[in-house]
Amino acid sequence: MNYSVISKKTWLQEKARLKDIFRMWGVTDWVATTTAPNTSDWYNNPEKRRVTVSYRKDGQDFEVSYDR
């Protein structure tokens, strides 16, 4: 499945959005990390763009990474 994210939001704004989404799902145990520098440079390589979100829901652990 192809998926693309284009956003002008800061990392802090995106984390606040994730917090709201997880709250709606009833998830309180989660962490989001990124290796991206605080820049809007579209030419970062995939390693620098990678975002990983780990969370626990209904006793199961999940981890999602994205670097596009």
C-alpha positions as CSV (number, residue, x, y, z in Angstrom):
1,M,0.0,0.0,0.0
2,N,1.4,3.4,-0.9
3,Y,1.2,6.1,1.7
4,S,2.5,9.7,1.7
5,V,2.6,12.4,4.3
6,I,3.1,16.0,3.3
7,S,2.9,18.4,6.2
8,K,4.1,21.9,7.1
9,K,3.5,21.1,10.8
10,T,6.4,21.0,13.3
11,W,7.3,17.8,15.1
12,L,5.8,19.1,18.3
13,Q,2.5,19.8,16.4
14,E,2.5,16.3,14.9
15,K,3.2,14.7,18.4
16,A,0.3,16.7,19.8
17,R,-1.9,15.3,17.0
18,L,-0.8,11.8,17.7
19,K,-1.6,12.3,21.4
20,D,-5.1,13.3,20.5
21,I,-5.6,10.3,18.2
22,F,-4.3,7.8,20.7
23,R,-6.5,9.4,23.4
24,M,-9.5,8.8,21.1
25,W,-8.4,5.2,20.7
26,G,-8.0,4.8,24.5
27,V,-4.2,4.3,24.2
28,T,-2.2,5.8,27.0
29,D,1.1,3.9,26.6
30,W,2.8,5.1,23.4
31,V,6.1,6.8,22.3
32,A,7.0,8.6,19.0
33,T,10.6,9.1,18.0
34,T,12.3,10.6,15.0
35,T,15.9,11.0,13.7
36,A,14.9,14.0,11.7
37,P,16.7,17.3,12.4
38,N,14.4,20.3,13.2
39,T,14.3,21.5,9.6
40,S,11.9,21.5,6.7
41,D,14.6,20.2,4.3
42,W,12.7,17.9,1.9
43,Y,16.0,16.4,0.7
44,N,16.8,14.5,3.9
45,N,17.6,10.9,3.2
46,P,15.1,8.2,4.5
47,E,17.2,7.5,7.6
48,K,16.9,11.2,8.6
49,R,13.1,11.2,7.8
50,R,12.2,8.1,9.8
51,V,9.5,8.3,12.4
52,T,8.7,5.4,14.6
53,V,5.6,5.1,16.8
54,S,5.3,2.4,19.3
55,Y,2.1,1.7,21.3
56,R,0.2,-0.8,23.3
57,K,-3.5,-1.5,22.8
58,D,-5.6,-4.3,24.3
59,G,-2.4,-6.0,25.6
60,Q,-0.7,-6.1,22.3
61,D,2.4,-4.1,21.3
62,F,2.6,-2.4,17.9
63,E,5.4,-0.5,16.2
64,V,5.0,1.5,13.0
65,S,7.9,3.2,11.1
66,Y,7.7,5.6,8.2
67,D,10.5,7.3,6.2
68,R,9.0,8.6,3.0
